[in-house]
Amino acid sequence: MSQLEKIYGVHAVEALLRHHPKRVKQIWLAESRNDPRVQTLVELANENRVQVGQAERREMDAWVEGVHQGVVAEVSPSQVWGEAMLDELLDRTDGAPLLLVLDGVTDPHNLGACLRSADAAGALAVIVPKDKSATLTPVVRKVACGAAEVIPLVAVTNLARTLEKLQQRGLWVVGTAGEAEVSIYDQDLTGPTILIMGAEGKGMRRLTREHCDYLVKLPMAGSVSSLNVSVATGVCLFEAQRQRGVKAKSGAKK
């Protein structure tokens, strides 16, 4: 039985060809697709000596669950990083790192969206617990629009222990909770920061909360009490990015 995975969608396949071309074994294009985006994929495939074939859309529909956009790639299995990867990343990182922790997010669409936001906001990595958490799948890669091929996803056995180790390295743990008294906009996020987002509906687990140095909330002005975790993650990450940009500009003026 083949050990290859099927990754689909223009952005996900293009990101693989640009960042990890050796993982791509074959690309299939729908017979009806002949547009500039597809031509870019073909050129990248040719540069990396990846075979390109054609298939009927109905046949491709049976290969994957989701909207494949007429682009499917057969690739070597996904790589989820281990805890040792965090030390390597931090050792070669200058400045104040920003890490995102997803404490039990199980929906692959939410994980994909969070990976996309984390990459866009300049996060160093995304950390998840190994158990009871979404991991890299074709759906996650499709939603992430290429970010899953760029930003490391690190799965750890014991999240509380990992947080302790990171705190010992000088990182501050900021957890999000609806009952917190401090707004995310009033919290200093310019230093070495670990931002923790809780699971859909349940929020952070008790042990995770106990390891937080600070608890913050997103102020809600409307009638709803909370946001989807991927939306809230994007807001928090870009607030950290905004603060860091302001600090960098003020430092440059001095």
Buried (B, 14 or more C-beta within 10 A) or exposed (E): EEEBBBBBBBBBBBBBBBEBBEBBBBBBBBEEBEEEBBEBBBEBBEEBEBEBEEBEEEEBEEBBEBEBBBBBBBBEEBEBBEBEBBEEBBEEEEEBBBBBBBBBBBBBBBBBBBBBBBBBBBBBBBBBBBEEBBBBBBBBBBBBBBBBBBBBBBBBEEBEEBBEBBBEEEBBBBBBBEEBEEEBBEBEBBBBBBBBBBBBEEBBBEEBBEBBEBBBBBEEEEEEEBEEBBBBBBBBBBBBBBBBEEBEEEEEEE
